[in-house]
Amino acid sequence: MHTVYPSHACPEMNNAIYLAVGKDRTGTRRPLAIDGKEAYFPDPCADEVHVHLLAQCDRQAARVMDDLRAEYGLTAN
């Protein structure tokens, strides 16, 4: 379960996983960064922020972020 916000209008949420997402010239979305802080700090290259809220504890959030980073070839911030 997730919600998508424009990068400039993402609200602060507790226990959220934030994916900064950019679009290329064809409109294809690509994750740029993944973080699990309580507030999203905008990535200047991001067009959208996908906010995932299913993790119920820090350990679950860490696993989800690790899985997403591995899937998209990203490193921890």
N, CA, C and O atoms as a Maestro MAE file, in Angstrom:
{
 s_m_m2io_version
 :::
 2.0.0
}

f_m_ct {
 s_m_title
 :::
 protein
 m_atom[308] {
  # First column is atom index #
  i_m_mmod_type
  r_m_x_coord
  r_m_y_coord
  r_m_z_coord
  i_m_residue_number
  s_m_chain_name
  s_m_pdb_residue_name
  s_m_pdb_atom_name
  i_m_atomic_number
  :::
  1 25 0.851 -1.169 0.000 1 A "MET " " N  " 7
  2 3 0.000 0.000 0.000 1 A "MET " " CA " 6
  3 2 0.900 1.235 0.000 1 A "MET " " C  " 6
  4 15 1.799 1.357 0.831 1 A "MET " " O  " 8
  5 25 0.651 2.137 -0.929 2 A "HIS " " N  " 7
  6 3 1.430 3.369 -0.948 2 A "HIS " " CA " 6
  7 2 0.614 4.496 -1.562 2 A "HIS " " C  " 6
  8 15 -0.397 4.274 -2.227 2 A "HIS " " O  " 8
  9 25 1.082 5.699 -1.321 3 A "THR " " N  " 7
  10 3 0.458 6.900 -1.849 3 A "THR " " CA " 6
  11 2 1.523 7.685 -2.589 3 A "THR " " C  " 6
  12 15 2.689 7.683 -2.195 3 A "THR " " O  " 8
  13 25 1.125 8.357 -3.663 4 A "VAL " " N  " 7
  14 3 2.057 9.142 -4.479 4 A "VAL " " CA " 6
  15 2 1.728 10.623 -4.320 4 A "VAL " " C  " 6
  16 15 0.573 11.036 -4.418 4 A "VAL " " O  " 8
  17 25 2.775 11.409 -4.071 5 A "TYR " " N  " 7
  18 3 2.646 12.858 -3.925 5 A "TYR " " CA " 6
  19 2 3.601 13.554 -4.884 5 A "TYR " " C  " 6
  20 15 4.641 12.991 -5.226 5 A "TYR " " O  " 8
  21 25 3.273 14.773 -5.330 6 A "PRO " " N  " 7
  22 3 4.279 15.576 -6.028 6 A "PRO " " CA " 6
  23 2 5.434 15.819 -5.060 6 A "PRO " " C  " 6
  24 15 5.211 15.934 -3.855 6 A "PRO " " O  " 8
  25 25 6.642 15.896 -5.560 7 A "SER " " N  " 7
  26 3 7.805 16.008 -4.671 7 A "SER " " CA " 6
  27 2 7.762 17.242 -3.774 7 A "SER " " C  " 6
  28 15 8.323 17.228 -2.678 7 A "SER " " O  " 8
  29 25 7.111 18.296 -4.219 8 A "HIS " " N  " 7
  30 3 7.064 19.534 -3.428 8 A "HIS " " CA " 6
  31 2 5.921 19.542 -2.409 8 A "HIS " " C  " 6
  32 15 5.797 20.493 -1.636 8 A "HIS " " O  " 8
  33 25 5.083 18.498 -2.394 9 A "ALA " " N  " 7
  34 3 3.901 18.517 -1.536 9 A "ALA " " CA " 6
  35 2 3.754 17.255 -0.692 9 A "ALA " " C  " 6
  36 15 2.634 16.866 -0.361 9 A "ALA " " O  " 8
  37 25 4.842 16.623 -0.348 10 A "CYS " " N  " 7
  38 3 4.789 15.397 0.435 10 A "CYS " " CA " 6
  39 2 4.670 15.734 1.917 10 A "CYS " " C  " 6
  40 15 5.539 16.413 2.464 10 A "CYS " " O  " 8
  41 25 3.603 15.269 2.580 11 A "PRO " " N  " 7
  42 3 3.465 15.564 4.010 11 A "PRO " " CA " 6
  43 2 4.390 14.702 4.860 11 A "PRO " " C  " 6
  44 15 4.862 13.654 4.418 11 A "PRO " " O  " 8
  45 25 4.642 15.153 6.075 12 A "GLU " " N  " 7
  46 3 5.434 14.366 7.018 12 A "GLU " " CA " 6
  47 2 4.556 13.262 7.591 12 A "GLU " " C  " 6
  48 15 3.399 13.496 7.940 12 A "GLU " " O  " 8
  49 25 5.111 12.059 7.687 13 A "MET " " N  " 7
  50 3 4.377 10.928 8.249 13 A "MET " " CA " 6
  51 2 5.316 10.095 9.105 13 A "MET " " C  " 6
  52 15 6.486 9.920 8.764 13 A "MET " " O  " 8
  53 25 4.816 9.595 10.189 14 A "ASN " " N  " 7
  54 3 5.613 8.721 11.047 14 A "ASN " " CA " 6
  55 2 5.683 7.323 10.444 14 A "ASN " " C  " 6
  56 15 4.728 6.853 9.825 14 A "ASN " " O  " 8
  57 25 6.816 6.670 10.632 15 A "ASN " " N  " 7
  58 3 7.014 5.279 10.212 15 A "ASN " " CA " 6
  59 2 6.776 5.056 8.722 15 A "ASN " " C  " 6
  60 15 6.270 4.005 8.328 15 A "ASN " " O  " 8
  61 25 7.127 6.006 7.914 16 A "ALA " " N  " 7
  62 3 6.938 5.891 6.469 16 A "ALA " " CA " 6
  63 2 8.256 5.561 5.775 16 A "ALA " " C  " 6
  64 15 9.338 5.869 6.274 16 A "ALA " " O  " 8
  65 25 8.135 4.934 4.628 17 A "ILE " " N  " 7
  66 3 9.275 4.701 3.743 17 A "ILE " " CA " 6
  67 2 9.040 5.585 2.526 17 A "ILE " " C  " 6
  68 15 8.009 5.482 1.862 17 A "ILE " " O  " 8
  69 25 10.001 6.452 2.242 18 A "TYR " " N  " 7
  70 3 9.878 7.414 1.151 18 A "TYR " " CA " 6
  71 2 10.740 6.992 -0.029 18 A "TYR " " C  " 6
  72 15 11.922 6.689 0.132 18 A "TYR " " O  " 8
  73 25 10.141 6.973 -1.219 19 A "LEU " " N  " 7
  74 3 10.887 6.730 -2.448 19 A "LEU " " CA " 6
  75 2 10.825 7.997 -3.292 19 A "LEU " " C  " 6
  76 15 9.751 8.391 -3.749 19 A "LEU " " O  " 8
  77 25 11.968 8.630 -3.499 20 A "ALA " " N  " 7
  78 3 12.046 9.774 -4.402 20 A "ALA " " CA " 6
  79 2 12.100 9.195 -5.815 20 A "ALA " " C  " 6
  80 15 12.960 8.368 -6.117 20 A "ALA " " O  " 8
  81 25 11.183 9.630 -6.677 21 A "VAL " " N  " 7
  82 3 11.045 9.058 -8.011 21 A "VAL " " CA " 6
  83 2 11.165 10.152 -9.066 21 A "VAL " " C  " 6
  84 15 10.523 11.198 -8.970 21 A "VAL " " O  " 8
  85 25 11.995 9.896 -10.070 22 A "GLY " " N  " 7
  86 3 12.143 10.820 -11.187 22 A "GLY " " CA " 6
  87 2 11.571 10.195 -12.443 22 A "GLY " " C  " 6
  88 15 11.449 8.974 -12.540 22 A "GLY " " O  " 8
  89 25 11.224 11.031 -13.397 23 A "LYS " " N  " 7
  90 3 10.719 10.560 -14.688 23 A "LYS " " CA " 6
  91 2 11.722 10.927 -15.774 23 A "LYS " " C  " 6
  92 15 12.270 12.029 -15.787 23 A "LYS " " O  " 8
  93 25 11.953 9.985 -16.683 24 A "ASP " " N  " 7
  94 3 12.838 10.301 -17.802 24 A "ASP " " CA " 6
  95 2 12.028 10.957 -18.923 24 A "ASP " " C  " 6
  96 15 10.843 11.241 -18.746 24 A "ASP " " O  " 8
  97 25 12.656 11.195 -20.068 25 A "ARG " " N  " 7
  98 3 11.985 11.892 -21.179 25 A "ARG " " CA " 6
  99 2 10.745 11.176 -21.699 25 A "ARG " " C  " 6
  100 15 9.845 11.805 -22.255 25 A "ARG " " O  " 8
  101 25 10.703 9.856 -21.517 26 A "THR " " N  " 7
  102 3 9.550 9.084 -21.989 26 A "THR " " CA " 6
  103 2 8.465 8.972 -20.925 26 A "THR " " C  " 6
  104 15 7.398 8.416 -21.185 26 A "THR " " O  " 8
  105 25 8.728 9.497 -19.723 27 A "GLY " " N  " 7
  106 3 7.766 9.420 -18.631 27 A "GLY " " CA " 6
  107 2 7.921 8.192 -17.760 27 A "GLY " " C  " 6
  108 15 7.141 7.977 -16.833 27 A "GLY " " O  " 8
  109 25 8.936 7.380 -18.059 28 A "THR " " N  " 7
  110 3 9.191 6.194 -17.249 28 A "THR " " CA " 6
  111 2 9.706 6.614 -15.878 28 A "THR " " C  " 6
  112 15 10.630 7.420 -15.772 28 A "THR " " O  " 8
  113 25 9.105 6.064 -14.837 29 A "ARG " " N  " 7
  114 3 9.496 6.400 -13.464 29 A "ARG " " CA " 6
  115 2 10.679 5.544 -13.019 29 A "ARG " " C  " 6
  116 15 10.736 4.347 -13.300 29 A "ARG " " O  " 8
  117 25 11.623 6.179 -12.320 30 A "ARG " " N  " 7
  118 3 12.808 5.497 -11.791 30 A "ARG " " CA " 6
  119 2 13.052 5.973 -10.358 30 A "ARG " " C  " 6
  120 15 13.127 7.177 -10.113 30 A "ARG " " O  " 8
  121 25 13.176 5.046 -9.414 31 A "PRO " " N  " 7
  122 3 13.517 5.456 -8.045 31 A "PRO " " CA " 6
  123 2 14.909 6.084 -8.016 31 A "PRO " " C  " 6
  124 15 15.844 5.563 -8.622 31 A "PRO " " O  " 8
  125 25 15.038 7.192 -7.316 32 A "LEU " " N  " 7
  126 3 16.308 7.894 -7.176 32 A "LEU " " CA " 6
  127 2 16.916 7.683 -5.796 32 A "LEU " " C  " 6
  128 15 18.137 7.632 -5.646 32 A "LEU " " O  " 8
  129 25 16.059 7.562 -4.797 33 A "ALA " " N  " 7
  130 3 16.517 7.393 -3.420 33 A "ALA " " CA " 6
  131 2 15.396 6.778 -2.599 33 A "ALA " " C  " 6
  132 15 14.214 6.957 -2.892 33 A "ALA " " O  " 8
  133 25 15.797 6.049 -1.564 34 A "ILE " " N  " 7
  134 3 14.836 5.426 -0.651 34 A "ILE " " CA " 6
  135 2 15.300 5.746 0.756 34 A "ILE " " C  " 6
  136 15 16.477 5.590 1.084 34 A "ILE " " O  " 8
  137 25 14.358 6.198 1.592 35 A "ASP " " N  " 7
  138 3 14.722 6.556 2.957 35 A "ASP " " CA " 6
  139 2 13.554 6.257 3.886 35 A "ASP " " C  " 6
  140 15 12.412 6.144 3.439 35 A "ASP " " O  " 8
  141 25 13.833 6.132 5.149 36 A "GLY " " N  " 7
  142 3 12.803 5.829 6.127 36 A "GLY " " CA " 6
  143 2 12.748 6.819 7.258 36 A "GLY " " C  " 6
  144 15 12.377 6.461 8.376 36 A "GLY " " O  " 8
  145 25 13.103 8.037 6.998 37 A "LYS " " N  " 7
  146 3 13.046 9.063 8.034 37 A "LYS " " CA " 6
  147 2 11.605 9.488 8.264 37 A "LYS " " C  " 6
  148 15 10.718 9.151 7.479 37 A "LYS " " O  " 8
  149 25 11.377 10.220 9.331 38 A "GLU " " N  " 7
  150 3 10.017 10.658 9.628 38 A "GLU " " CA " 6
  151 2 9.556 11.803 8.735 38 A "GLU " " C  " 6
  152 15 8.360 12.089 8.679 38 A "GLU " " O  " 8
  153 25 10.466 12.460 8.042 39 A "ALA " " N  " 7
  154 3 10.082 13.538 7.132 39 A "ALA " " CA " 6
  155 2 10.860 13.392 5.841 39 A "ALA " " C  " 6
  156 15 12.050 13.076 5.853 39 A "ALA " " O  " 8
  157 25 10.193 13.619 4.741 40 A "TYR " " N  " 7
  158 3 10.850 13.540 3.442 40 A "TYR " " CA " 6
  159 2 11.510 14.870 3.135 40 A "TYR " " C  " 6
  160 15 10.877 15.922 3.222 40 A "TYR " " O  " 8
  161 25 12.792 14.818 2.774 41 A "PHE " " N  " 7
  162 3 13.510 16.012 2.370 41 A "PHE " " CA " 6
  163 2 13.689 15.939 0.864 41 A "PHE " " C  " 6
  164 15 14.391 15.052 0.377 41 A "PHE " " O  " 8
  165 25 13.078 16.843 0.113 42 A "PRO " " N  " 7
  166 3 12.995 16.726 -1.338 42 A "PRO " " CA " 6
  167 2 14.340 16.539 -2.033 42 A "PRO " " C  " 6
  168 15 15.325 17.208 -1.721 42 A "PRO " " O  " 8
  169 25 14.347 15.615 -2.975 43 A "ASP " " N  " 7
  170 3 15.466 15.403 -3.883 43 A "ASP " " CA " 6
  171 2 15.207 16.335 -5.068 43 A "ASP " " C  " 6
  172 15 14.130 16.266 -5.661 43 A "ASP " " O  " 8
  173 25 16.156 17.208 -5.435 44 A "PRO " " N  " 7
  174 3 15.900 18.172 -6.508 44 A "PRO " " CA " 6
  175 2 15.597 17.520 -7.856 44 A "PRO " " C  " 6
  176 15 15.030 18.166 -8.737 44 A "PRO " " O  " 8
  177 25 15.961 16.265 -8.028 45 A "CYS " " N  " 7
  178 3 15.695 15.574 -9.295 45 A "CYS " " CA " 6
  179 2 14.395 14.779 -9.272 45 A "CYS " " C  " 6
  180 15 14.003 14.219 -10.296 45 A "CYS " " O  " 8
  181 25 13.724 14.720 -8.135 46 A "ALA " " N  " 7
  182 3 12.512 13.917 -8.007 46 A "ALA " " CA " 6
  183 2 11.291 14.672 -8.523 46 A "ALA " " C  " 6
  184 15 11.132 15.873 -8.304 46 A "ALA " " O  " 8
  185 25 10.446 13.932 -9.209 47 A "ASP " " N  " 7
  186 3 9.158 14.468 -9.657 47 A "ASP " " CA " 6
  187 2 8.042 14.076 -8.696 47 A "ASP " " C  " 6
  188 15 7.066 14.806 -8.526 47 A "ASP " " O  " 8
  189 25 8.204 12.908 -8.070 48 A "GLU " " N  " 7
  190 3 7.184 12.366 -7.183 48 A "GLU " " CA " 6
  191 2 7.844 11.756 -5.951 48 A "GLU " " C  " 6
  192 15 9.044 11.483 -5.928 48 A "GLU " " O  " 8
  193 25 7.018 11.553 -4.932 49 A "VAL " " N  " 7
  194 3 7.442 10.795 -3.763 49 A "VAL " " CA " 6
  195 2 6.397 9.713 -3.539 49 A "VAL " " C  " 6
  196 15 5.207 9.999 -3.404 49 A "VAL " " O  " 8
  197 25 6.858 8.463 -3.501 50 A "HIS " " N  " 7
  198 3 5.973 7.343 -3.206 50 A "HIS " " CA " 6
  199 2 6.172 7.015 -1.732 50 A "HIS " " C  " 6
  200 15 7.290 6.722 -1.308 50 A "HIS " " O  " 8
  201 25 5.106 7.062 -0.954 51 A "VAL " " N  " 7
  202 3 5.173 6.852 0.488 51 A "VAL " " CA " 6
  203 2 4.527 5.507 0.823 51 A "VAL " " C  " 6
  204 15 3.338 5.297 0.584 51 A "VAL " " O  " 8
  205 25 5.330 4.607 1.378 52 A "HIS " " N  " 7
  206 3 4.857 3.281 1.776 52 A "HIS " " CA " 6
  207 2 4.658 3.269 3.287 52 A "HIS " " C  " 6
  208 15 5.512 3.738 4.040 52 A "HIS " " O  " 8
  209 25 3.522 2.729 3.723 53 A "LEU " " N  " 7
  210 3 3.165 2.803 5.139 53 A "LEU " " CA " 6
  211 2 2.903 1.447 5.783 53 A "LEU " " C  " 6
  212 15 2.301 1.403 6.856 53 A "LEU " " O  " 8
  213 25 3.324 0.352 5.185 54 A "LEU " " N  " 7
  214 3 2.980 -0.963 5.709 54 A "LEU " " CA " 6
  215 2 3.906 -1.483 6.796 54 A "LEU " " C  " 6
  216 15 3.496 -2.351 7.567 54 A "LEU " " O  " 8
  217 25 5.122 -0.998 6.891 55 A "ALA " " N  " 7
  218 3 6.043 -1.486 7.915 55 A "ALA " " CA " 6
  219 2 5.538 -1.068 9.294 55 A "ALA " " C  " 6
  220 15 5.210 0.097 9.520 55 A "ALA " " O  " 8
  221 25 5.480 -2.032 10.208 56 A "GLN " " N  " 7
  222 3 4.941 -1.761 11.536 56 A "GLN " " CA " 6
  223 2 6.017 -1.502 12.586 56 A "GLN " " C  " 6
  224 15 5.711 -1.111 13.712 56 A "GLN " " O  " 8
  225 25 7.271 -1.719 12.215 57 A "CYS " " N  " 7
  226 3 8.359 -1.463 13.162 57 A "CYS " " CA " 6
  227 2 9.628 -1.141 12.371 57 A "CYS " " C  " 6
  228 15 9.667 -1.298 11.150 57 A "CYS " " O  " 8
  229 25 10.657 -0.694 13.076 58 A "ASP " " N  " 7
  230 3 11.908 -0.312 12.413 58 A "ASP " " CA " 6
  231 2 12.534 -1.486 11.664 58 A "ASP " " C  " 6
  232 15 13.092 -1.301 10.583 58 A "ASP " " O  " 8
  233 25 12.446 -2.688 12.226 59 A "ARG " " N  " 7
  234 3 13.051 -3.854 11.580 59 A "ARG " " CA " 6
  235 2 12.361 -4.163 10.251 59 A "ARG " " C  " 6
  236 15 13.028 -4.446 9.256 59 A "ARG " " O  " 8
  237 25 11.033 -4.110 10.230 60 A "GLN " " N  " 7
  238 3 10.305 -4.331 8.983 60 A "GLN " " CA " 6
  239 2 10.636 -3.249 7.965 60 A "GLN " " C  " 6
  240 15 10.823 -3.540 6.784 60 A "GLN " " O  " 8
  241 25 10.708 -2.006 8.419 61 A "ALA " " N  " 7
  242 3 11.030 -0.908 7.510 61 A "ALA " " CA " 6
  243 2 12.416 -1.101 6.911 61 A "ALA " " C  " 6
  244 15 12.615 -0.868 5.719 61 A "ALA " " O  " 8
  245 25 13.370 -1.523 7.725 62 A "ALA " " N  " 7
  246 3 14.731 -1.752 7.230 62 A "ALA " " CA " 6
  247 2 14.740 -2.858 6.176 62 A "ALA " " C  " 6
  248 15 15.434 -2.740 5.167 62 A "ALA " " O  " 8
  249 25 13.987 -3.919 6.397 63 A "ARG " " N  " 7
  250 3 13.917 -5.011 5.418 63 A "ARG " " CA " 6
  251 2 13.303 -4.542 4.105 63 A "ARG " " C  " 6
  252 15 13.801 -4.864 3.026 63 A "ARG " " O  " 8
  253 25 12.220 -3.779 4.206 64 A "VAL " " N  " 7
  254 3 11.570 -3.264 2.995 64 A "VAL " " CA " 6
  255 2 12.530 -2.359 2.227 64 A "VAL " " C  " 6
  256 15 12.653 -2.475 1.008 64 A "VAL " " O  " 8
  257 25 13.208 -1.459 2.936 65 A "MET " " N  " 7
  258 3 14.152 -0.553 2.266 65 A "MET " " CA " 6
  259 2 15.301 -1.329 1.640 65 A "MET " " C  " 6
  260 15 15.716 -1.016 0.524 65 A "MET " " O  " 8
  261 25 15.823 -2.339 2.339 66 A "ASP " " N  " 7
  262 3 16.895 -3.162 1.773 66 A "ASP " " CA " 6
  263 2 16.426 -3.867 0.503 66 A "ASP " " C  " 6
  264 15 17.153 -3.901 -0.490 66 A "ASP " " O  " 8
  265 25 15.213 -4.432 0.529 67 A "ASP " " N  " 7
  266 3 14.668 -5.116 -0.649 67 A "ASP " " CA " 6
  267 2 14.500 -4.152 -1.820 67 A "ASP " " C  " 6
  268 15 14.858 -4.475 -2.952 67 A "ASP " " O  " 8
  269 25 13.959 -2.980 -1.546 68 A "LEU " " N  " 7
  270 3 13.744 -1.995 -2.614 68 A "LEU " " CA " 6
  271 2 15.072 -1.494 -3.177 68 A "LEU " " C  " 6
  272 15 15.222 -1.354 -4.391 68 A "LEU " " O  " 8
  273 25 16.023 -1.227 -2.305 69 A "ARG " " N  " 7
  274 3 17.338 -0.760 -2.774 69 A "ARG " " CA " 6
  275 2 18.010 -1.825 -3.645 69 A "ARG " " C  " 6
  276 15 18.602 -1.504 -4.675 69 A "ARG " " O  " 8
  277 25 17.919 -3.088 -3.230 70 A "ALA " " N  " 7
  278 3 18.507 -4.173 -4.021 70 A "ALA " " CA " 6
  279 2 17.807 -4.287 -5.379 70 A "ALA " " C  " 6
  280 15 18.464 -4.473 -6.404 70 A "ALA " " O  " 8
  281 25 16.507 -4.178 -5.383 71 A "GLU " " N  " 7
  282 3 15.722 -4.285 -6.631 71 A "GLU " " CA " 6
  283 2 16.112 -3.193 -7.623 71 A "GLU " " C  " 6
  284 15 16.197 -3.450 -8.824 71 A "GLU " " O  " 8
  285 25 16.348 -1.980 -7.131 72 A "TYR " " N  " 7
  286 3 16.600 -0.838 -8.010 72 A "TYR " " CA " 6
  287 2 18.071 -0.433 -8.068 72 A "TYR " " C  " 6
  288 15 18.399 0.570 -8.701 72 A "TYR " " O  " 8
  289 25 18.959 -1.181 -7.428 73 A "GLY " " N  " 7
  290 3 20.378 -0.884 -7.492 73 A "GLY " " CA " 6
  291 2 20.768 0.399 -6.791 73 A "GLY " " C  " 6
  292 15 21.678 1.097 -7.238 73 A "GLY " " O  " 8
  293 25 20.095 0.720 -5.700 74 A "LEU " " N  " 7
  294 3 20.385 1.944 -4.953 74 A "LEU " " CA " 6
  295 2 21.146 1.608 -3.673 74 A "LEU " " C  " 6
  296 15 21.100 0.475 -3.192 74 A "LEU " " O  " 8
  297 25 21.843 2.599 -3.129 75 A "THR " " N  " 7
  298 3 22.558 2.427 -1.867 75 A "THR " " CA " 6
  299 2 21.852 3.239 -0.785 75 A "THR " " C  " 6
  300 15 21.052 4.126 -1.084 75 A "THR " " O  " 8
  301 25 22.153 2.931 0.459 76 A "ALA " " N  " 7
  302 3 21.574 3.683 1.579 76 A "ALA " " CA " 6
  303 2 22.099 5.106 1.563 76 A "ALA " " C  " 6
  304 15 23.243 5.352 1.182 76 A "ALA " " O  " 8
  305 25 21.252 6.045 1.979 77 A "ASN " " N  " 7
  306 3 21.650 7.465 2.022 77 A "ASN " " CA " 6
  307 2 22.555 7.720 3.184 77 A "ASN " " C  " 6
  308 15 22.994 8.852 3.387 77 A "ASN " " O  " 8
  :::
 }
 m_bond[307] {
  # First column is bond index #
  i_m_from
  i_m_to
  i_m_order
  :::
  1 1 2 1
  2 2 3 1
  3 3 4 2
  4 3 5 1
  5 5 6 1
  6 6 7 1
  7 7 8 2
  8 7 9 1
  9 9 10 1
  10 10 11 1
  11 11 12 2
  12 11 13 1
  13 13 14 1
  14 14 15 1
  15 15 16 2
  16 15 17 1
  17 17 18 1
  18 18 19 1
  19 19 20 2
  20 19 21 1
  21 21 22 1
  22 22 23 1
  23 23 24 2
  24 23 25 1
  25 25 26 1
  26 26 27 1
  27 27 28 2
  28 27 29 1
  29 29 30 1
  30 30 31 1
  31 31 32 2
  32 31 33 1
  33 33 34 1
  34 34 35 1
  35 35 36 2
  36 35 37 1
  37 37 38 1
  38 38 39 1
  39 39 40 2
  40 39 41 1
  41 41 42 1
  42 42 43 1
  43 43 44 2
  44 43 45 1
  45 45 46 1
  46 46 47 1
  47 47 48 2
  48 47 49 1
  49 49 50 1
  50 50 51 1
  51 51 52 2
  52 51 53 1
  53 53 54 1
  54 54 55 1
  55 55 56 2
  56 55 57 1
  57 57 58 1
  58 58 59 1
  59 59 60 2
  60 59 61 1
  61 61 62 1
  62 62 63 1
  63 63 64 2
  64 63 65 1
  65 65 66 1
  66 66 67 1
  67 67 68 2
  68 67 69 1
  69 69 70 1
  70 70 71 1
  71 71 72 2
  72 71 73 1
  73 73 74 1
  74 74 75 1
  75 75 76 2
  76 75 77 1
  77 77 78 1
  78 78 79 1
  79 79 80 2
  80 79 81 1
  81 81 82 1
  82 82 83 1
  83 83 84 2
  84 83 85 1
  85 85 86 1
  86 86 87 1
  87 87 88 2
  88 87 89 1
  89 89 90 1
  90 90 91 1
  91 91 92 2
  92 91 93 1
  93 93 94 1
  94 94 95 1
  95 95 96 2
  96 95 97 1
  97 97 98 1
  98 98 99 1
  99 99 100 2
  100 99 101 1
  101 101 102 1
  102 102 103 1
  103 103 104 2
  104 103 105 1
  105 105 106 1
  106 106 107 1
  107 107 108 2
  108 107 109 1
  109 109 110 1
  110 110 111 1
  111 111 112 2
  112 111 113 1
  113 113 114 1
  114 114 115 1
  115 115 116 2
  116 115 117 1
  117 117 118 1
  118 118 119 1
  119 119 120 2
  120 119 121 1
  121 121 122 1
  122 122 123 1
  123 123 124 2
  124 123 125 1
  125 125 126 1
  126 126 127 1
  127 127 128 2
  128 127 129 1
  129 129 130 1
  130 130 131 1
  131 131 132 2
  132 131 133 1
  133 133 134 1
  134 134 135 1
  135 135 136 2
  136 135 137 1
  137 137 138 1
  138 138 139 1
  139 139 140 2
  140 139 141 1
  141 141 142 1
  142 142 143 1
  143 143 144 2
  144 143 145 1
  145 145 146 1
  146 146 147 1
  147 147 148 2
  148 147 149 1
  149 149 150 1
  150 150 151 1
  151 151 152 2
  152 151 153 1
  153 153 154 1
  154 154 155 1
  155 155 156 2
  156 155 157 1
  157 157 158 1
  158 158 159 1
  159 159 160 2
  160 159 161 1
  161 161 162 1
  162 162 163 1
  163 163 164 2
  164 163 165 1
  165 165 166 1
  166 166 167 1
  167 167 168 2
  168 167 169 1
  169 169 170 1
  170 170 171 1
  171 171 172 2
  172 171 173 1
  173 173 174 1
  174 174 175 1
  175 175 176 2
  176 175 177 1
  177 177 178 1
  178 178 179 1
  179 179 180 2
  180 179 181 1
  181 181 182 1
  182 182 183 1
  183 183 184 2
  184 183 185 1
  185 185 186 1
  186 186 187 1
  187 187 188 2
  188 187 189 1
  189 189 190 1
  190 190 191 1
  191 191 192 2
  192 191 193 1
  193 193 194 1
  194 194 195 1
  195 195 196 2
  196 195 197 1
  197 197 198 1
  198 198 199 1
  199 199 200 2
  200 199 201 1
  201 201 202 1
  202 202 203 1
  203 203 204 2
  204 203 205 1
  205 205 206 1
  206 206 207 1
  207 207 208 2
  208 207 209 1
  209 209 210 1
  210 210 211 1
  211 211 212 2
  212 211 213 1
  213 213 214 1
  214 214 215 1
  215 215 216 2
  216 215 217 1
  217 217 218 1
  218 218 219 1
  219 219 220 2
  220 219 221 1
  221 221 222 1
  222 222 223 1
  223 223 224 2
  224 223 225 1
  225 225 226 1
  226 226 227 1
  227 227 228 2
  228 227 229 1
  229 229 230 1
  230 230 231 1
  231 231 232 2
  232 231 233 1
  233 233 234 1
  234 234 235 1
  235 235 236 2
  236 235 237 1
  237 237 238 1
  238 238 239 1
  239 239 240 2
  240 239 241 1
  241 241 242 1
  242 242 243 1
  243 243 244 2
  244 243 245 1
  245 245 246 1
  246 246 247 1
  247 247 248 2
  248 247 249 1
  249 249 250 1
  250 250 251 1
  251 251 252 2
  252 251 253 1
  253 253 254 1
  254 254 255 1
  255 255 256 2
  256 255 257 1
  257 257 258 1
  258 258 259 1
  259 259 260 2
  260 259 261 1
  261 261 262 1
  262 262 263 1
  263 263 264 2
  264 263 265 1
  265 265 266 1
  266 266 267 1
  267 267 268 2
  268 267 269 1
  269 269 270 1
  270 270 271 1
  271 271 272 2
  272 271 273 1
  273 273 274 1
  274 274 275 1
  275 275 276 2
  276 275 277 1
  277 277 278 1
  278 278 279 1
  279 279 280 2
  280 279 281 1
  281 281 282 1
  282 282 283 1
  283 283 284 2
  284 283 285 1
  285 285 286 1
  286 286 287 1
  287 287 288 2
  288 287 289 1
  289 289 290 1
  290 290 291 1
  291 291 292 2
  292 291 293 1
  293 293 294 1
  294 294 295 1
  295 295 296 2
  296 295 297 1
  297 297 298 1
  298 298 299 1
  299 299 300 2
  300 299 301 1
  301 301 302 1
  302 302 303 1
  303 303 304 2
  304 303 305 1
  305 305 306 1
  306 306 307 1
  307 307 308 2
  :::
 }
}
